Amino acid sequence: MSWWSLSPRVWSRNRRWQEDVLAAHADALISNGAAHASPRQLYADPAEDELAALLRLAERVERAMPPVALSEAYVAQLRHRLLESDLQETLSLWRRIRQLPPRTQLAAGIGGATLTAGVVILATRSVYDVLDSRRHRRTVTA
Amino acid sequence: MIESDGRDGRDYAACDDLQLVAWAKDDREAFGELYSRYVARIYNYVYYRTGNHQDAEDLTSRVFFKALAHIGNYTDRGVPFSAWLYRIAHNQVANWHRDRGRQRVVPLDDFTVNSAAADAPETAVVSGDEEARLLQSIRELPSERQQLLILKFVEHLSNAEIGAVMNRTEGAVKSLYHRTLLALRGSLEEEASAGRDA
């Protein structure tokens, strides 16, 4: 049974019904073309003018948007660039790190943690130094 | 383009996308097969979003380089590889529009269609002017509505496939399609009445 042979009386004439008809029409358009998809003759009822207008518009849109061809030279060239490009250039930093050997990753992790700890200790020490010098100044003033 | 007997005798052409994606993480030939399968579709998508071949070529190459760089992060969570690629393309086009700061109009001279559909007799029914006006109106629609029309009429995707690309349910896609046609008709009518008044 073709989708348009379902009587509109069976369906409630509401927005949902219009959406279903338009969606089915679009699917028929892309698979069979306008000649097989058009149910316009079945919608002579003026109440369905709006739907008929939308169906006609969908057919115009479908005709106005045919697939475009791309140049074979471009396809071949891009393929060559993709296949020959340096993988390291295209990989994200995180993926590059994950691709390192486990021992290198461990060494990098330990190095990173040591460096962070060093920075934290230095920062803490300078804060303590500032506090100490203030305390010392207050004591001298008193 | 048929690629077979690649690394370890892999038959790329016979494999589904998921297998190719798994291989492509460290096998360029597998990525090459994915590229061959989708380059025309991505190009068409980008072309109808940008309106000219030069930018479409540039953005298509960016999409595939981005895909190559991030294919290691692709995990199958029910979203097909094609939908993942379309999302990259969508983001690239959005960046392109943002960088340009305005939406370009499809120049009619630029709209050189080379397909069987273009030669079909019914194509001639829509005159060049009408077609250009229609395409212009489509390109003035919000981005997601343009995306929907392209995925449906250029890429011939089902509503379920469009839903996967746009992260919407099938019902939401149907509803968006209805609203898109209403908006497009409104815009064409407005333009026609403005033309009559002028």
Interface residues (C-beta under 8 A of the other chain):
Chain A: R15 Q18 E19 D20 L22 A23 A26 D27 L29 I30 S31 G33 A34 A35 A53 L54 L57 A58 R60 V61 E62 R63 A64 M65 P66 P67 V68 A69 L70 Y74 V75 L78 R79 R81 L82 L83 S85 L87 T90 L91 S92 R95
Chain B: R28 E29 F31 G32 Y35 S36 V39 A40 Y43 N44 Y47 Y48 H53 A56 E57 T60 S61 F64 F65 L68 A69 H70 G72 N73 T112 V113 N114 S115 A117 A118 A120 E122 T123 V125 V126 E130 E131 L134 L135 I138 L149 I150 K152 F153 V154 H156 S158 N159 V173 K174 S175 Y177 H178 L181 L182 L184 R185 L188
